[in-house]
Structures are given as C-alpha cells and as structure tokens.
Amino acid sequence: MKRNILSLVVGSALVMSTGAYAADNSWERESHDAWIDGKAEATLLFNGNLNSFDINTDVENGKVTLTGKVESDVDKKLAEELVRGIDGVKDVSNKLTVHKEAGAKEHSDAETSGFVDAKIATVVKSRFLFDTDISGTSIDVDVENGVVTLTGDVETDAEKQLAVSIAKNTDDVREVNDQLIVTGQS
C-alpha cells in the first residue's frame, strides 16, 4: 500500500512538473514570437520606401506571415527581405498583394539597384538600432551600388569595429567605407 501511494505521489509530481515545463516553454515561445513581431513591425516602419501601415505581420514559431498590400513587386520583395534578415526568423510566408496605382510603371534596372541599396541601408540601420552595444541613432548609413558608407560618432574603437562588422556581414554588401569618428576612449 505504501509503495502504491509513493508511486502515485511520484507520478503526480512528474505530471505536474511536465505540465509546468510545457507551460513555461509555451510562454517562452510566445514571448519570442512577440519579440520577432515587434522587430518586424519596427523594421518595416523604419523603411522609408514602404507604407508599413498596409502591411501586417503575424509570427508563429519563428515563421513570419506578411499580409496586406504594397504598390509594386519590388516593395513586396523588399518587405520580405527586410523581415527575413531579422535574427530569430526561421521562414517568411509572403502573402502581400500588389495593388499598382493607375499610371504606375514597372521598375527599371536602376530602380532595382536602388531597391537593393535601400534594403541594405534599412537592414544595417535596423541592426544598429536593435543592438544595445551600438549608438544606432548616432550612425548614418548611406549605400550606393552595394558600397556602405558609415558616418557619425561612436564612443569606443570596439563599437566602431562592431558597427563595421555588422555592415560587412549584411547580405549584398560589396564594401564598407568606414568614416566613423571615435569620441571617447576604450
């Protein structure tokens, strides 16, 4: 009888701890998804080429679904690439619809190159703004033909090196022109 009661107590404890772990795990997953959703919304908002108010983001288990409308195929691709570049995003389902305005024309190669440059600038700037070790608002990011130029002030050499490394590690960047000025000492 004592053995049955002991087995029942141990079994109940295991079931309760497993349920608590599952609840904690669910809470962590939901928190991570909410964090990704917030970063996606902010990234789209900071991009001057997109009307982020017409784009909705939903995140489940690290997969982002984009819905809403954009004005061109380039805008649709831009939104997807921006979100895909966010840390923690496992996949992007792009369900955006393209609603061209009357008289809208297709984009030329020069405009497509401008699209890539705009994407690079937005991704680099967003990564700076979300990195707590970089003064993202103090660094200007300009991109032309895949060449990133960083200007502005940073506190330390380490912060400068981190900013340059982030820019170099961004997709489609061919070169980084570092014009950052260190204002403090490391």
Disulfide bonds with the S-S distance in Angstrom:
none
